[in-house]
Amino acid sequence: MHRRRAGALTLLAVALASCASHGPKMVEEGGGAPATGPRVVIAPLNLGVELSSDLEDAVPIVELSLIRSLQRRGARVAVIWTPDAVVLWRGAVASVVPEGSPAKDFRAAAQAFEKKLAETQSFDMLLLPSLALRPAKLSGRTVRWDGVQRRLRVEPAENASLPVDAPVFAGEGVVGDSALQGKVSGLSLHLLALRPGRRTLERWGGLDLVYDAAPPRGPGGSEKELEPKLRRVLLDDPLHVDEGVALALDPIWGSLAR
């Protein structure tokens, strides 16, 4: 057992040394005709940011939309191989002094990550994308957050039907009238953009709802009480995904021309 553990540690040390000496492996994303625009490097989604396992199915969908959106703009896109990105990120985190603010600490680690990457790679922009649930405003069944609005799906109870204008849950999951003003959560894309020698930028773009409203389980629940229920298929509307990606990316992309 000790020999196997020692062997695993040796392999890890070799991987760390290889990443440090040769730089991280890059996966160049081809998009048909050769691109001649800025070179954009993308880190794996949610690098350094915790993501609920319920939302992991959304990662490849958003990553592909982001890559294609950049390619349509003429960018030369490369994605950092995840194992190498993790090693590089850990080194970046270890090199900064925590300030006690998660947001500030993340930005500081991202800047250190960009500097380490620049030692072995040439690029015009580094993007660190993350998915996160964000507070949204609910009016009736219309949900608004981060530049988008979506329709909340309401599942009827078994052997019953909800009126078209039936109220849905507020912040605490309980409603009082059909003219509801409450809060729910929507899934958003956060982009942190680092450009060598220039100011760091960050933007949000709303993607879609990942929870529907469902009647409460078990006896004793009120007919007006509804609770969030994770959708079986996440981000099933590509137009919604592309809209959110564009909202986050457009201002950042425009900065390259300035």
C-alpha positions as CSV (number, residue, x, y, z in Angstrom):
1,M,0.0,0.0,0.0
2,H,2.8,2.4,0.9
3,R,4.5,1.6,-2.4
4,R,1.4,2.4,-4.4
5,R,0.9,5.6,-2.5
6,A,4.5,6.6,-3.1
7,G,4.2,5.8,-6.8
8,A,1.1,8.0,-7.1
9,L,2.8,10.8,-5.4
10,T,5.8,10.4,-7.7
11,L,3.6,10.6,-10.8
12,L,1.9,13.7,-9.4
13,A,5.3,15.3,-8.8
14,V,6.3,14.5,-12.3
15,A,3.1,16.1,-13.7
16,L,3.7,19.2,-11.6
17,A,7.3,19.5,-12.7
18,S,6.2,19.0,-16.4
19,C,3.6,21.7,-16.2
20,A,6.1,24.1,-14.5
21,S,8.8,23.5,-17.1
22,H,6.8,23.3,-20.3
23,G,3.7,25.2,-19.5
24,P,0.1,23.9,-19.6
25,K,-1.2,21.9,-22.5
26,M,-3.5,23.9,-24.8
27,V,-6.3,22.5,-26.9
28,E,-6.6,24.7,-30.0
29,E,-10.3,24.9,-31.1
30,G,-10.6,25.0,-34.8
31,G,-13.6,26.6,-36.4
32,G,-13.5,26.0,-40.1
33,A,-11.7,28.8,-41.9
34,P,-8.5,29.8,-40.2
35,A,-9.0,32.7,-37.8
36,T,-6.7,35.7,-37.8
37,G,-8.1,37.7,-34.9
38,P,-7.0,38.0,-31.3
39,R,-5.8,34.8,-29.5
40,V,-8.2,34.1,-26.6
41,V,-7.3,31.4,-24.0
42,I,-10.2,30.0,-22.0
43,A,-9.7,28.4,-18.6
44,P,-12.0,25.4,-17.6
45,L,-15.4,26.6,-16.3
46,N,-15.5,27.2,-12.6
47,L,-11.8,27.0,-12.1
48,G,-11.4,27.9,-8.4
49,V,-15.2,28.4,-8.0
50,E,-17.3,25.7,-6.5
51,L,-20.2,24.4,-8.6
52,S,-23.1,22.3,-7.4
53,S,-23.1,18.8,-8.8
54,D,-26.7,19.4,-9.9
55,L,-25.4,22.0,-12.4
56,E,-22.5,20.1,-13.9
57,D,-24.5,19.1,-17.0
58,A,-24.6,22.8,-17.9
59,V,-20.8,23.1,-18.1
60,P,-20.2,21.6,-21.6
61,I,-23.2,23.4,-23.1
62,V,-22.0,26.8,-22.0
63,E,-18.4,26.1,-22.8
64,L,-19.3,25.2,-26.4
65,S,-21.5,28.3,-26.8
66,L,-18.7,30.5,-25.5
67,I,-16.1,28.9,-27.9
68,R,-18.4,29.3,-30.9
69,S,-19.3,32.9,-29.9
70,L,-15.6,33.8,-29.9
71,Q,-15.0,32.0,-33.2
72,R,-17.8,33.9,-34.9
73,R,-16.0,37.1,-33.9
74,G,-12.8,35.8,-35.6
75,A,-10.9,34.9,-32.4
76,R,-8.3,32.2,-32.3
77,V,-9.5,30.1,-29.4
78,A,-7.5,27.7,-27.1
79,V,-8.7,25.9,-24.0
80,I,-6.3,25.0,-21.2
81,W,-6.3,21.3,-20.5
82,T,-8.1,20.9,-17.2
83,P,-5.4,19.0,-15.1
84,D,-2.8,21.5,-16.1
85,A,-5.1,24.4,-15.4
86,V,-5.8,23.0,-11.9
87,V,-2.1,22.7,-11.2
88,L,-1.4,26.3,-12.4
89,W,-4.4,27.6,-10.4
90,R,-3.2,26.0,-7.2
91,G,0.2,27.6,-7.7
92,A,-1.4,31.0,-8.3
93,V,-3.5,30.7,-5.2
94,A,-0.5,29.8,-3.1
95,S,1.4,32.9,-4.4
96,V,-1.1,35.5,-3.2
97,V,-1.8,36.7,0.3
98,P,-5.5,36.3,1.3
99,E,-7.3,39.6,2.1
100,G,-10.4,38.0,3.7
101,S,-12.7,38.9,0.8
102,P,-13.5,35.9,-1.5
103,A,-14.1,38.2,-4.5
104,K,-10.8,40.1,-4.0
105,D,-8.9,36.9,-3.3
106,F,-10.3,35.3,-6.5
107,R,-9.3,38.3,-8.6
108,A,-5.8,38.3,-7.1
109,A,-5.4,34.6,-7.8
110,A,-6.7,35.1,-11.4
111,Q,-4.1,37.8,-12.0
112,A,-1.3,35.6,-10.7
113,F,-2.7,32.8,-12.9
114,E,-2.5,35.1,-15.9
115,K,1.1,36.0,-15.2
116,K,2.1,32.4,-14.8
117,L,0.4,31.4,-18.0
118,A,2.1,34.3,-19.9
119,E,5.5,32.8,-19.1
120,T,4.8,30.0,-21.6
121,Q,1.9,31.2,-23.7
122,S,1.2,34.2,-25.9
123,F,-2.4,35.5,-25.9
124,D,-4.4,38.7,-26.2
125,M,-7.0,37.7,-23.6
126,L,-7.5,35.1,-20.9
127,L,-11.1,34.3,-19.9
128,L,-12.0,32.7,-16.7
129,P,-15.7,31.7,-17.0
130,S,-17.9,30.5,-14.1
131,L,-21.5,29.5,-13.7
132,A,-23.4,30.7,-10.7
133,L,-27.0,30.9,-9.4
134,R,-28.0,34.6,-9.1
135,P,-30.9,36.3,-7.3
136,A,-33.7,37.2,-9.7
137,K,-36.9,39.2,-9.6
138,L,-40.2,37.5,-10.1
139,S,-43.4,39.1,-11.2
140,G,-46.2,36.8,-12.0
141,R,-44.4,34.1,-13.9
142,T,-41.8,36.4,-15.5
143,V,-38.3,36.1,-14.0
144,R,-35.7,38.8,-14.7
145,W,-32.0,38.8,-13.8
146,D,-28.6,39.8,-15.4
147,G,-30.1,41.3,-18.6
148,V,-32.6,38.6,-19.5
149,Q,-36.1,37.5,-18.7
150,R,-37.5,34.0,-18.7
151,R,-40.9,32.4,-18.1
152,L,-41.2,30.2,-15.0
153,R,-42.7,26.8,-15.6
154,V,-45.2,25.7,-13.0
155,E,-46.0,22.0,-12.6
156,P,-49.6,21.2,-11.6
157,A,-50.3,19.0,-8.7
158,E,-51.4,15.4,-9.4
159,N,-55.1,15.2,-10.4
160,A,-55.4,18.9,-10.4
161,S,-54.8,21.8,-12.7
162,L,-53.5,25.3,-11.9
163,P,-55.2,28.3,-13.4
164,V,-53.2,30.1,-16.1
165,D,-52.5,33.0,-13.8
166,A,-52.0,31.0,-10.6
167,P,-49.4,32.6,-8.3
168,V,-46.0,31.1,-7.8
169,F,-43.5,30.9,-5.0
170,A,-41.9,34.0,-3.5
171,G,-38.6,34.2,-1.7
172,E,-39.8,31.8,1.1
173,G,-41.7,29.5,-1.2
174,V,-45.1,30.8,-0.1
175,V,-47.4,33.1,-2.0
176,G,-50.2,35.4,-1.0
177,D,-51.8,36.6,-4.1
178,S,-51.7,36.3,-7.9
179,A,-50.0,39.7,-8.4
180,L,-46.8,38.2,-6.9
181,Q,-43.6,40.1,-6.4
182,G,-40.9,37.8,-5.2
183,K,-37.4,36.4,-5.8
184,V,-36.0,33.2,-7.4
185,S,-32.6,32.2,-8.8
186,G,-31.4,32.1,-12.4
187,L,-28.3,30.6,-13.8
188,S,-25.7,33.1,-15.1
189,L,-22.4,33.1,-16.8
190,H,-19.6,35.2,-15.2
191,L,-16.6,36.2,-17.3
192,L,-13.4,37.5,-15.8
193,A,-11.2,38.8,-18.6
194,L,-7.5,39.4,-18.2
195,R,-5.5,41.2,-20.8
196,P,-1.7,41.5,-20.5
197,G,-0.8,44.9,-19.2
198,R,-4.4,46.1,-19.2
199,R,-7.3,46.5,-16.7
200,T,-9.2,43.3,-15.6
201,L,-12.8,43.2,-16.8
202,E,-15.8,41.2,-15.6
203,R,-19.3,40.8,-16.8
204,W,-22.5,38.8,-16.1
205,G,-25.0,37.4,-18.5
206,G,-28.2,35.5,-17.6
207,L,-28.6,32.1,-19.2
208,D,-31.8,30.3,-18.1
209,L,-33.8,29.0,-15.2
210,V,-32.7,25.6,-13.9
211,Y,-35.6,25.2,-11.5
212,D,-39.3,24.9,-12.2
213,A,-42.0,25.5,-9.6
214,A,-43.7,22.4,-8.2
215,P,-46.3,21.6,-5.5
216,P,-44.9,20.6,-2.1
217,R,-44.4,17.0,-1.4
218,G,-46.2,15.2,1.4
219,P,-49.5,15.8,3.1
220,G,-50.5,19.1,4.7
221,G,-49.2,21.4,2.0
222,S,-51.2,24.4,1.0
223,E,-52.5,24.6,-2.5
224,K,-50.7,28.0,-2.8
225,E,-47.3,26.7,-1.7
226,L,-44.9,25.8,-4.4
227,E,-41.2,24.8,-4.2
228,P,-38.3,24.8,-6.7
229,K,-37.7,21.6,-8.6
230,L,-34.6,21.0,-10.7
231,R,-35.3,20.6,-14.4
232,R,-34.6,17.2,-15.8
233,V,-32.7,18.8,-18.8
234,L,-30.6,21.9,-18.1
235,L,-30.2,24.7,-20.7
236,D,-32.4,23.0,-23.3
237,D,-32.9,26.2,-25.3
238,P,-29.7,27.1,-27.2
239,L,-31.0,30.6,-28.0
240,H,-31.2,31.4,-24.3
241,V,-27.7,30.2,-23.7
242,D,-26.3,32.1,-26.7
243,E,-28.1,35.3,-25.5
244,G,-26.5,35.0,-22.0
245,V,-23.1,34.4,-23.4
246,A,-23.4,37.4,-25.7
247,L,-24.5,39.6,-22.8
248,A,-21.3,38.7,-20.9
249,L,-18.9,38.6,-23.8
250,D,-19.9,41.6,-26.0
251,P,-18.6,44.4,-23.7
252,I,-15.4,42.5,-23.1
253,W,-14.8,41.8,-26.7
254,G,-15.4,45.4,-27.6
255,S,-12.6,46.4,-25.2
256,L,-10.0,44.7,-27.4
257,A,-10.5,47.3,-30.1
258,R,-9.8,50.2,-27.6
